[in-house]
């Protein structure tokens, strides 16, 4: 599979890491759209949120539970943040590996 985010999750492509564990990786966006712009990806390849299955519910819960921890580390926990994911080309998804933006 030729997936940029899979390669980052495997350590084959470097990134400016903010957080990582055995299930997810969070890193600074290389083309930030806000003063703080971090991407969170699951290490497991899932094309988009529309293709997540029942078997992914714990992983998705894990991602969402780590967002406040990552926001605190970024110093924005009290300021607020925009959390989003795009699903599909027409919605603006450009890398087809599930990812969430913290901005």
FIMI-443528 format. One record per atom (N, C-alpha, C): residue in one letter; atom name; x, y, z. Coordinates in nm, 3 decimals, always signed. Each point is the difference from the previous one (the first is absolute). Example, Ala and Ser with C-alpha at 12.3 -4.5 7.8 and 13.67 -1.06 7.14 Angstrom:
BEGIN
<node bafi="A" zalo="N" east="+1.319" north="-0.569" up="+0.780"/>
<node bafi="A" zalo="CA" east="-0.089" north="+0.119" up="+0.000"/>
<node bafi="A" zalo="C" east="+0.090" north="+0.120" up="+0.000"/>
<node bafi="S" zalo="N" east="-0.035" north="+0.105" up="-0.072"/>
<node bafi="S" zalo="CA" east="+0.082" north="+0.119" up="+0.006"/>
<node bafi="S" zalo="C" east="-0.077" north="+0.109" up="+0.073"/>
END
This chain:
BEGIN
<node bafi="X" zalo="N" east="+0.085" north="-0.118" up="+0.000"/>
<node bafi="X" zalo="CA" east="-0.085" north="+0.118" up="+0.000"/>
<node bafi="X" zalo="C" east="+0.089" north="+0.124" up="+0.000"/>
<node bafi="X" zalo="N" east="-0.035" north="+0.096" up="-0.080"/>
<node bafi="X" zalo="CA" east="+0.078" north="+0.122" up="-0.012"/>
<node bafi="X" zalo="C" east="-0.073" north="+0.114" up="+0.071"/>
<node bafi="X" zalo="N" east="-0.005" north="-0.006" up="+0.132"/>
<node bafi="X" zalo="CA" east="-0.072" north="+0.098" up="+0.080"/>
<node bafi="X" zalo="C" east="+0.098" north="+0.083" up="+0.082"/>
<node bafi="X" zalo="N" east="-0.002" north="+0.131" up="-0.021"/>
<node bafi="X" zalo="CA" east="+0.090" north="+0.091" up="+0.070"/>
<node bafi="X" zalo="C" east="-0.012" north="-0.016" up="+0.152"/>
<node bafi="X" zalo="N" east="-0.123" north="-0.002" up="+0.052"/>
<node bafi="X" zalo="CA" east="-0.018" north="-0.009" up="+0.144"/>
<node bafi="X" zalo="C" east="+0.041" north="-0.136" up="+0.055"/>
<node bafi="X" zalo="N" east="-0.020" north="-0.107" up="-0.075"/>
<node bafi="X" zalo="CA" east="+0.049" north="-0.131" up="+0.045"/>
<node bafi="X" zalo="C" east="+0.152" north="+0.003" up="+0.012"/>
<node bafi="X" zalo="N" east="+0.067" north="+0.061" up="-0.097"/>
<node bafi="X" zalo="CA" east="+0.146" north="+0.009" up="+0.004"/>
<node bafi="X" zalo="C" east="+0.046" north="+0.083" up="+0.121"/>
<node bafi="X" zalo="N" east="-0.074" north="+0.104" up="+0.032"/>
<node bafi="X" zalo="CA" east="+0.033" north="+0.080" up="+0.118"/>
<node bafi="X" zalo="C" east="-0.020" north="-0.083" up="+0.127"/>
<node bafi="X" zalo="N" east="-0.111" north="-0.072" up="+0.007"/>
<node bafi="X" zalo="CA" east="-0.030" north="-0.083" up="+0.117"/>
<node bafi="X" zalo="C" east="+0.104" north="-0.109" up="+0.019"/>
<node bafi="X" zalo="N" east="+0.058" north="-0.048" up="-0.110"/>
<node bafi="X" zalo="CA" east="+0.103" north="-0.105" up="+0.006"/>
<node bafi="X" zalo="C" east="+0.140" north="+0.058" up="+0.023"/>
<node bafi="X" zalo="N" east="+0.012" north="+0.132" up="+0.003"/>
<node bafi="X" zalo="CA" east="+0.130" north="+0.063" up="+0.021"/>
<node bafi="X" zalo="C" east="+0.085" north="+0.008" up="-0.125"/>
<node bafi="X" zalo="N" east="-0.059" north="-0.028" up="-0.117"/>
<node bafi="X" zalo="CA" east="+0.075" north="+0.005" up="-0.126"/>
<node bafi="X" zalo="C" east="+0.014" north="+0.142" up="-0.054"/>
<node bafi="X" zalo="N" east="-0.092" north="+0.088" up="+0.043"/>
<node bafi="X" zalo="CA" east="+0.006" north="+0.141" up="-0.037"/>
<node bafi="X" zalo="C" east="-0.003" north="+0.078" up="+0.130"/>
<node bafi="X" zalo="N" east="+0.096" north="+0.093" up="+0.020"/>
<node bafi="X" zalo="CA" east="+0.003" north="+0.075" up="+0.125"/>
<node bafi="X" zalo="C" east="-0.114" north="+0.100" up="+0.010"/>
<node bafi="X" zalo="N" east="-0.035" north="+0.033" up="+0.124"/>
<node bafi="X" zalo="CA" east="-0.101" north="+0.102" up="+0.026"/>
<node bafi="X" zalo="C" east="+0.032" north="+0.065" up="+0.134"/>
<node bafi="X" zalo="N" east="-0.059" north="+0.114" up="+0.024"/>
<node bafi="X" zalo="CA" east="+0.019" north="+0.074" up="+0.124"/>
<node bafi="X" zalo="C" east="-0.105" north="-0.051" up="+0.100"/>
<node bafi="X" zalo="N" east="+0.034" north="-0.106" up="+0.072"/>
<node bafi="X" zalo="CA" east="-0.094" north="-0.068" up="+0.089"/>
<node bafi="X" zalo="C" east="-0.038" north="+0.085" up="+0.121"/>
<node bafi="X" zalo="N" east="-0.127" north="-0.013" up="+0.035"/>
<node bafi="X" zalo="CA" east="-0.054" north="+0.063" up="+0.120"/>
<node bafi="X" zalo="C" east="-0.032" north="-0.108" up="+0.103"/>
<node bafi="X" zalo="N" east="-0.051" north="-0.114" up="-0.050"/>
<node bafi="X" zalo="CA" east="-0.041" north="-0.110" up="+0.087"/>
<node bafi="X" zalo="C" east="+0.002" north="-0.128" up="-0.083"/>
<node bafi="X" zalo="N" east="+0.031" north="-0.111" up="+0.066"/>
<node bafi="X" zalo="CA" east="-0.015" north="-0.130" up="-0.065"/>
<node bafi="X" zalo="C" east="-0.017" north="-0.107" up="+0.106"/>
<node bafi="X" zalo="N" east="-0.072" north="-0.103" up="-0.039"/>
<node bafi="X" zalo="CA" east="-0.010" north="-0.121" up="+0.080"/>
<node bafi="X" zalo="C" east="-0.016" north="-0.115" up="-0.098"/>
<node bafi="X" zalo="N" east="-0.037" north="-0.116" up="+0.049"/>
<node bafi="X" zalo="CA" east="-0.006" north="-0.117" up="-0.089"/>
<node bafi="X" zalo="C" east="-0.116" north="+0.005" up="-0.099"/>
<node bafi="X" zalo="N" east="-0.096" north="+0.092" up="+0.020"/>
<node bafi="X" zalo="CA" east="-0.117" north="+0.006" up="-0.088"/>
<node bafi="X" zalo="C" east="-0.006" north="+0.124" up="-0.089"/>
<node bafi="X" zalo="N" east="+0.060" north="+0.111" up="+0.047"/>
<node bafi="X" zalo="CA" east="-0.014" north="+0.125" up="-0.074"/>
<node bafi="X" zalo="C" east="+0.131" north="+0.079" up="-0.004"/>
<node bafi="X" zalo="N" east="+0.002" north="+0.096" up="-0.091"/>
<node bafi="X" zalo="CA" east="+0.113" north="+0.093" up="-0.014"/>
<node bafi="X" zalo="C" east="-0.060" north="+0.139" up="-0.022"/>
<node bafi="X" zalo="N" east="+0.053" north="+0.100" up="+0.070"/>
<node bafi="X" zalo="CA" east="-0.041" north="+0.138" up="-0.021"/>
<node bafi="X" zalo="C" east="+0.124" north="+0.082" up="-0.034"/>
<node bafi="X" zalo="N" east="-0.013" north="+0.087" up="-0.099"/>
<node bafi="X" zalo="CA" east="+0.114" north="+0.078" up="-0.048"/>
<node bafi="X" zalo="C" east="-0.048" north="+0.134" up="-0.055"/>
<node bafi="X" zalo="N" east="+0.093" north="+0.095" up="-0.003"/>
<node bafi="X" zalo="CA" east="-0.030" north="+0.132" up="-0.056"/>
<node bafi="X" zalo="C" east="-0.021" north="-0.010" up="-0.150"/>
<node bafi="X" zalo="N" east="-0.104" north="+0.065" up="-0.050"/>
<node bafi="X" zalo="CA" east="-0.029" north="+0.005" up="-0.143"/>
<node bafi="X" zalo="C" east="+0.112" north="+0.077" up="-0.070"/>
<node bafi="X" zalo="N" east="+0.046" north="-0.050" up="-0.115"/>
<node bafi="X" zalo="CA" east="+0.108" north="+0.069" up="-0.072"/>
<node bafi="X" zalo="C" east="-0.051" north="+0.124" up="-0.076"/>
<node bafi="X" zalo="N" east="-0.131" north="+0.011" up="-0.015"/>
<node bafi="X" zalo="CA" east="-0.062" north="+0.115" up="-0.066"/>
<node bafi="X" zalo="C" east="-0.112" north="+0.052" up="+0.091"/>
<node bafi="X" zalo="N" east="+0.037" north="+0.058" up="+0.116"/>
<node bafi="X" zalo="CA" east="-0.102" north="+0.036" up="+0.099"/>
<node bafi="X" zalo="C" east="-0.099" north="+0.104" up="-0.050"/>
<node bafi="X" zalo="N" east="-0.125" north="-0.020" up="+0.038"/>
<node bafi="X" zalo="CA" east="-0.108" north="+0.092" up="-0.036"/>
<node bafi="X" zalo="C" east="-0.040" north="+0.086" up="+0.120"/>
<node bafi="X" zalo="N" east="+0.071" north="-0.014" up="+0.111"/>
<node bafi="X" zalo="CA" east="-0.027" north="+0.075" up="+0.122"/>
<node bafi="X" zalo="C" east="+0.130" north="+0.007" up="+0.080"/>
<node bafi="X" zalo="N" east="+0.009" north="+0.090" up="+0.097"/>
<node bafi="X" zalo="CA" east="+0.123" north="+0.009" up="+0.081"/>
<node bafi="X" zalo="C" east="+0.039" north="-0.132" up="+0.065"/>
<node bafi="X" zalo="N" east="-0.098" north="-0.077" up="+0.041"/>
<node bafi="X" zalo="CA" east="+0.023" north="-0.137" up="+0.049"/>
<node bafi="X" zalo="C" east="-0.078" north="-0.091" up="-0.094"/>
<node bafi="X" zalo="N" east="+0.069" north="-0.095" up="-0.062"/>
<node bafi="X" zalo="CA" east="-0.065" north="-0.092" up="-0.093"/>
<node bafi="X" zalo="C" east="+0.071" north="-0.135" up="+0.008"/>
<node bafi="X" zalo="N" east="-0.065" north="-0.093" up="+0.068"/>
<node bafi="X" zalo="CA" east="+0.056" north="-0.133" up="+0.021"/>
<node bafi="X" zalo="C" east="-0.091" north="-0.103" up="-0.065"/>
<node bafi="X" zalo="N" east="+0.060" north="-0.103" up="-0.056"/>
<node bafi="X" zalo="CA" east="-0.072" north="-0.111" up="-0.062"/>
<node bafi="X" zalo="C" east="+0.012" north="-0.121" up="+0.092"/>
<node bafi="X" zalo="N" east="-0.111" north="-0.070" up="+0.020"/>
<node bafi="X" zalo="CA" east="+0.001" north="-0.126" up="+0.075"/>
<node bafi="X" zalo="C" east="-0.040" north="-0.110" up="-0.096"/>
<node bafi="X" zalo="N" east="+0.081" north="-0.106" up="-0.007"/>
<node bafi="X" zalo="CA" east="-0.032" north="-0.113" up="-0.087"/>
<node bafi="X" zalo="C" east="+0.001" north="-0.130" up="+0.080"/>
<node bafi="X" zalo="N" east="-0.085" north="-0.094" up="-0.037"/>
<node bafi="X" zalo="CA" east="+0.015" north="-0.134" up="+0.057"/>
<node bafi="X" zalo="C" east="+0.115" north="-0.069" up="-0.073"/>
<node bafi="X" zalo="N" east="+0.072" north="-0.084" up="+0.068"/>
<node bafi="X" zalo="CA" east="+0.105" north="-0.077" up="-0.066"/>
<node bafi="X" zalo="C" east="-0.060" north="-0.100" up="-0.100"/>
<node bafi="X" zalo="N" east="-0.120" north="-0.045" up="+0.030"/>
<node bafi="X" zalo="CA" east="-0.073" north="-0.090" up="-0.091"/>
<node bafi="X" zalo="C" east="-0.051" north="+0.082" up="-0.117"/>
<node bafi="X" zalo="N" east="+0.018" north="-0.050" up="-0.121"/>
<node bafi="X" zalo="CA" east="-0.052" north="+0.071" up="-0.117"/>
<node bafi="X" zalo="C" east="-0.151" north="-0.019" up="-0.009"/>
<node bafi="X" zalo="N" east="-0.070" north="+0.112" up="+0.005"/>
<node bafi="X" zalo="CA" east="-0.143" north="+0.006" up="-0.026"/>
<node bafi="X" zalo="C" east="-0.014" north="+0.114" up="-0.101"/>
<node bafi="X" zalo="N" east="-0.064" north="-0.026" up="-0.110"/>
<node bafi="X" zalo="CA" east="-0.009" north="+0.095" up="-0.111"/>
<node bafi="X" zalo="C" east="-0.061" north="+0.134" up="+0.043"/>
<node bafi="X" zalo="N" east="-0.112" north="-0.004" up="+0.068"/>
<node bafi="X" zalo="CA" east="-0.066" north="+0.121" up="+0.053"/>
<node bafi="X" zalo="C" east="-0.096" north="-0.044" up="+0.111"/>
<node bafi="X" zalo="N" east="-0.057" north="+0.097" up="+0.068"/>
<node bafi="X" zalo="CA" east="-0.095" north="-0.032" up="+0.107"/>
<node bafi="X" zalo="C" east="-0.119" north="-0.078" up="-0.056"/>
<node bafi="X" zalo="N" east="-0.032" north="+0.020" up="-0.127"/>
<node bafi="X" zalo="CA" east="-0.113" north="-0.069" up="-0.062"/>
<node bafi="X" zalo="C" east="+0.027" north="-0.150" up="-0.017"/>
<node bafi="X" zalo="N" east="+0.125" north="-0.040" up="+0.009"/>
<node bafi="X" zalo="CA" east="+0.034" north="-0.141" up="-0.016"/>
<node bafi="X" zalo="C" east="+0.042" north="-0.067" up="+0.130"/>
<node bafi="X" zalo="N" east="-0.010" north="+0.073" up="+0.112"/>
<node bafi="X" zalo="CA" east="+0.029" north="-0.061" up="+0.129"/>
<node bafi="X" zalo="C" east="-0.109" north="-0.102" up="+0.032"/>
<node bafi="X" zalo="N" east="+0.040" north="-0.111" up="+0.059"/>
<node bafi="X" zalo="CA" east="-0.096" north="-0.105" up="+0.032"/>
<node bafi="X" zalo="C" east="-0.021" north="-0.013" up="+0.149"/>
<node bafi="X" zalo="N" east="-0.090" north="-0.087" up="+0.035"/>
<node bafi="X" zalo="CA" east="-0.030" north="-0.026" up="+0.141"/>
<node bafi="X" zalo="C" east="+0.128" north="-0.040" up="+0.073"/>
<node bafi="X" zalo="N" east="+0.088" north="-0.071" up="-0.068"/>
<node bafi="X" zalo="CA" east="+0.125" north="-0.044" up="+0.061"/>
<node bafi="X" zalo="C" east="+0.093" north="+0.118" up="+0.033"/>
<node bafi="X" zalo="N" east="-0.030" north="+0.119" up="-0.051"/>
<node bafi="X" zalo="CA" east="+0.084" north="+0.118" up="+0.023"/>
<node bafi="X" zalo="C" east="-0.052" north="+0.090" up="+0.112"/>
<node bafi="X" zalo="N" east="-0.109" north="-0.039" up="+0.067"/>
<node bafi="X" zalo="CA" east="-0.060" north="+0.091" up="+0.097"/>
<node bafi="X" zalo="C" east="+0.092" north="+0.030" up="+0.117"/>
<node bafi="X" zalo="N" east="+0.078" north="-0.096" up="+0.047"/>
<node bafi="X" zalo="CA" east="+0.093" north="+0.028" up="+0.110"/>
<node bafi="X" zalo="C" east="+0.113" north="+0.092" up="-0.046"/>
<node bafi="X" zalo="N" east="+0.048" north="-0.018" up="-0.120"/>
<node bafi="X" zalo="CA" east="+0.104" north="+0.086" up="-0.056"/>
<node bafi="X" zalo="C" east="-0.051" north="+0.143" up="-0.014"/>
<node bafi="X" zalo="N" east="-0.121" north="+0.015" up="-0.052"/>
<node bafi="X" zalo="CA" east="-0.058" north="+0.134" up="-0.016"/>
<node bafi="X" zalo="C" east="-0.023" north="+0.066" up="+0.135"/>
<node bafi="X" zalo="N" east="-0.044" north="-0.078" up="+0.098"/>
<node bafi="X" zalo="CA" east="-0.017" north="+0.051" up="+0.135"/>
<node bafi="X" zalo="C" east="+0.134" north="+0.044" up="+0.058"/>
<node bafi="X" zalo="N" east="+0.103" north="-0.079" up="-0.024"/>
<node bafi="X" zalo="CA" east="+0.135" north="+0.032" up="+0.048"/>
<node bafi="X" zalo="C" east="+0.047" north="+0.133" up="-0.058"/>
<node bafi="X" zalo="N" east="-0.020" north="+0.019" up="-0.129"/>
<node bafi="X" zalo="CA" east="+0.039" north="+0.126" up="-0.064"/>
<node bafi="X" zalo="C" east="-0.071" north="+0.117" up="+0.068"/>
<node bafi="X" zalo="N" east="-0.129" north="-0.013" up="+0.016"/>
<node bafi="X" zalo="CA" east="-0.076" north="+0.110" up="+0.059"/>
<node bafi="X" zalo="C" east="+0.036" north="+0.025" up="+0.146"/>
<node bafi="X" zalo="N" east="+0.036" north="-0.101" up="+0.072"/>
<node bafi="X" zalo="CA" east="+0.040" north="+0.018" up="+0.140"/>
<node bafi="X" zalo="C" east="+0.139" north="+0.062" up="+0.011"/>
<node bafi="X" zalo="N" east="+0.083" north="-0.014" up="-0.102"/>
<node bafi="X" zalo="CA" east="+0.134" north="+0.059" up="+0.002"/>
<node bafi="X" zalo="C" east="+0.001" north="+0.145" up="-0.046"/>
<node bafi="X" zalo="N" east="-0.104" north="+0.046" up="-0.067"/>
<node bafi="X" zalo="CA" east="-0.004" north="+0.137" up="-0.048"/>
<node bafi="X" zalo="C" east="+0.020" north="+0.102" up="+0.113"/>
<node bafi="X" zalo="N" east="-0.070" north="-0.011" up="+0.114"/>
<node bafi="X" zalo="CA" east="+0.025" north="+0.096" up="+0.108"/>
<node bafi="X" zalo="C" east="+0.143" north="-0.004" up="+0.053"/>
<node bafi="X" zalo="N" east="+0.057" north="-0.118" up="+0.009"/>
<node bafi="X" zalo="CA" east="+0.139" north="-0.013" up="+0.046"/>
<node bafi="X" zalo="C" east="+0.096" north="+0.071" up="-0.097"/>
<node bafi="X" zalo="N" east="-0.023" north="-0.018" up="-0.127"/>
<node bafi="X" zalo="CA" east="+0.084" north="+0.064" up="-0.101"/>
<node bafi="X" zalo="C" east="-0.022" north="+0.151" up="+0.002"/>
<node bafi="X" zalo="N" east="-0.125" north="+0.044" up="+0.012"/>
<node bafi="X" zalo="CA" east="-0.031" north="+0.143" up="+0.008"/>
<node bafi="X" zalo="C" east="+0.067" north="+0.064" up="+0.121"/>
<node bafi="X" zalo="N" east="+0.003" north="-0.071" up="+0.112"/>
<node bafi="X" zalo="CA" east="+0.067" north="+0.052" up="+0.120"/>
<node bafi="X" zalo="C" east="+0.150" north="+0.015" up="-0.028"/>
<node bafi="X" zalo="N" east="+0.059" north="-0.101" up="-0.063"/>
<node bafi="X" zalo="CA" east="+0.143" north="+0.005" up="-0.032"/>
<node bafi="X" zalo="C" east="+0.032" north="+0.117" up="-0.093"/>
<node bafi="X" zalo="N" east="-0.095" north="+0.034" up="-0.087"/>
<node bafi="X" zalo="CA" east="+0.018" north="+0.111" up="-0.095"/>
<node bafi="X" zalo="C" east="-0.030" north="+0.136" up="+0.063"/>
<node bafi="X" zalo="N" east="-0.052" north="-0.001" up="+0.123"/>
<node bafi="X" zalo="CA" east="-0.032" north="+0.125" up="+0.068"/>
<node bafi="X" zalo="C" east="-0.130" north="+0.065" up="-0.044"/>
<node bafi="X" zalo="N" east="-0.090" north="-0.079" up="-0.059"/>
<node bafi="X" zalo="CA" east="-0.126" north="+0.057" up="-0.048"/>
<node bafi="X" zalo="C" east="-0.123" north="-0.059" up="+0.069"/>
<node bafi="X" zalo="N" east="+0.021" north="-0.079" up="+0.104"/>
<node bafi="X" zalo="CA" east="-0.112" north="-0.067" up="+0.066"/>
<node bafi="X" zalo="C" east="-0.105" north="+0.100" up="+0.050"/>
<node bafi="X" zalo="N" east="+0.042" north="+0.115" up="+0.051"/>
<node bafi="X" zalo="CA" east="-0.094" north="+0.099" up="+0.053"/>
<node bafi="X" zalo="C" east="-0.044" north="+0.102" up="-0.105"/>
<node bafi="X" zalo="N" east="+0.070" north="+0.007" up="-0.110"/>
<node bafi="X" zalo="CA" east="-0.032" north="+0.099" up="-0.105"/>
<node bafi="X" zalo="C" east="-0.109" north="-0.051" up="-0.094"/>
<node bafi="X" zalo="N" east="-0.008" north="-0.131" up="-0.015"/>
<node bafi="X" zalo="CA" east="-0.094" north="-0.058" up="-0.096"/>
<node bafi="X" zalo="C" east="+0.071" north="-0.042" up="-0.127"/>
<node bafi="X" zalo="N" east="-0.062" north="-0.087" up="-0.073"/>
<node bafi="X" zalo="CA" east="+0.060" north="-0.051" up="-0.122"/>
<node bafi="X" zalo="C" east="-0.108" north="-0.049" up="-0.095"/>
<node bafi="X" zalo="N" east="+0.035" north="-0.004" up="-0.124"/>
<node bafi="X" zalo="CA" east="-0.087" north="-0.059" up="-0.102"/>
<node bafi="X" zalo="C" east="+0.053" north="-0.139" up="-0.027"/>
<node bafi="X" zalo="N" east="-0.087" north="-0.100" up="+0.010"/>
<node bafi="X" zalo="CA" east="+0.036" north="-0.139" up="-0.025"/>
<node bafi="X" zalo="C" east="-0.081" north="-0.043" up="-0.123"/>
<node bafi="X" zalo="N" east="+0.069" north="-0.047" up="-0.104"/>
<node bafi="X" zalo="CA" east="-0.076" north="-0.039" up="-0.118"/>
<node bafi="X" zalo="C" east="+0.066" north="-0.112" up="-0.076"/>
<node bafi="X" zalo="N" east="-0.082" north="-0.065" up="-0.081"/>
<node bafi="X" zalo="CA" east="+0.049" north="-0.098" up="-0.096"/>
<node bafi="X" zalo="C" east="-0.080" north="+0.019" up="-0.129"/>
<node bafi="X" zalo="N" east="+0.067" north="-0.015" up="-0.112"/>
<node bafi="X" zalo="CA" east="-0.066" north="+0.005" up="-0.130"/>
<node bafi="X" zalo="C" east="-0.019" north="-0.144" up="-0.046"/>
<node bafi="X" zalo="N" east="-0.112" north="-0.025" up="-0.065"/>
<node bafi="X" zalo="CA" east="-0.030" north="-0.136" up="-0.046"/>
<node bafi="X" zalo="C" east="-0.035" north="+0.002" up="-0.148"/>
<node bafi="X" zalo="N" east="+0.097" north="-0.031" up="-0.082"/>
<node bafi="X" zalo="CA" east="-0.021" north="-0.005" up="-0.145"/>
<node bafi="X" zalo="C" east="+0.056" north="+0.121" up="-0.070"/>
<node bafi="X" zalo="N" east="+0.031" north="-0.019" up="-0.126"/>
<node bafi="X" zalo="CA" east="+0.062" north="+0.105" up="-0.082"/>
<node bafi="X" zalo="C" east="-0.085" north="+0.127" up="-0.004"/>
<node bafi="X" zalo="N" east="-0.130" north="-0.014" up="-0.019"/>
<node bafi="X" zalo="CA" east="-0.087" north="+0.118" up="-0.011"/>
<node bafi="X" zalo="C" east="-0.013" north="+0.074" up="+0.133"/>
<node bafi="X" zalo="N" east="+0.036" north="-0.063" up="+0.110"/>
<node bafi="X" zalo="CA" east="-0.002" north="+0.064" up="+0.131"/>
<node bafi="X" zalo="C" east="+0.136" north="+0.060" up="+0.035"/>
<node bafi="X" zalo="N" east="+0.096" north="-0.013" up="-0.089"/>
<node bafi="X" zalo="CA" east="+0.131" north="+0.059" up="+0.023"/>
<node bafi="X" zalo="C" east="+0.107" north="-0.096" up="+0.048"/>
<node bafi="X" zalo="N" east="-0.033" north="-0.131" up="+0.009"/>
<node bafi="X" zalo="CA" east="+0.102" north="-0.096" up="+0.041"/>
<node bafi="X" zalo="C" east="+0.102" north="-0.014" up="-0.112"/>
<node bafi="X" zalo="N" east="+0.127" north="+0.021" up="+0.033"/>
<node bafi="X" zalo="CA" east="+0.104" north="-0.010" up="-0.103"/>
<node bafi="X" zalo="C" east="+0.096" north="-0.115" up="+0.026"/>
<node bafi="X" zalo="N" east="+0.008" north="-0.047" up="+0.123"/>
<node bafi="X" zalo="CA" east="+0.079" north="-0.119" up="+0.032"/>
<node bafi="X" zalo="C" east="-0.099" north="-0.104" up="+0.051"/>
<node bafi="X" zalo="N" east="-0.006" north="-0.111" up="-0.069"/>
<node bafi="X" zalo="CA" east="-0.104" north="-0.099" up="+0.028"/>
<node bafi="X" zalo="C" east="+0.045" north="-0.102" up="+0.103"/>
<node bafi="X" zalo="N" east="+0.023" north="+0.053" up="+0.119"/>
<node bafi="X" zalo="CA" east="+0.029" north="-0.074" up="+0.123"/>
<node bafi="X" zalo="C" east="-0.073" north="+0.084" up="+0.105"/>
<node bafi="X" zalo="N" east="-0.089" north="-0.062" up="+0.074"/>
<node bafi="X" zalo="CA" east="-0.077" north="+0.073" up="+0.101"/>
<node bafi="X" zalo="C" east="+0.091" north="+0.089" up="+0.083"/>
<node bafi="X" zalo="N" east="-0.038" north="+0.124" up="+0.015"/>
<node bafi="X" zalo="CA" east="+0.076" north="+0.092" up="+0.084"/>
<node bafi="X" zalo="C" east="-0.091" north="+0.109" up="+0.053"/>
<node bafi="X" zalo="N" east="+0.040" north="+0.051" up="+0.116"/>
<node bafi="X" zalo="CA" east="-0.074" north="+0.106" up="+0.065"/>
<node bafi="X" zalo="C" east="+0.093" north="+0.120" up="+0.015"/>
<node bafi="X" zalo="N" east="-0.055" north="+0.118" up="-0.018"/>
<node bafi="X" zalo="CA" east="+0.074" north="+0.124" up="+0.017"/>
<node bafi="X" zalo="C" east="-0.038" north="+0.061" up="+0.134"/>
<node bafi="X" zalo="N" east="+0.101" north="+0.048" up="+0.073"/>
<node bafi="X" zalo="CA" east="-0.022" north="+0.083" up="+0.119"/>
<node bafi="X" zalo="C" east="+0.054" north="+0.137" up="-0.038"/>
<node bafi="X" zalo="N" east="-0.089" north="+0.100" up="-0.004"/>
<node bafi="X" zalo="CA" east="+0.042" north="+0.135" up="-0.037"/>
<node bafi="X" zalo="C" east="-0.055" north="+0.100" up="+0.100"/>
END
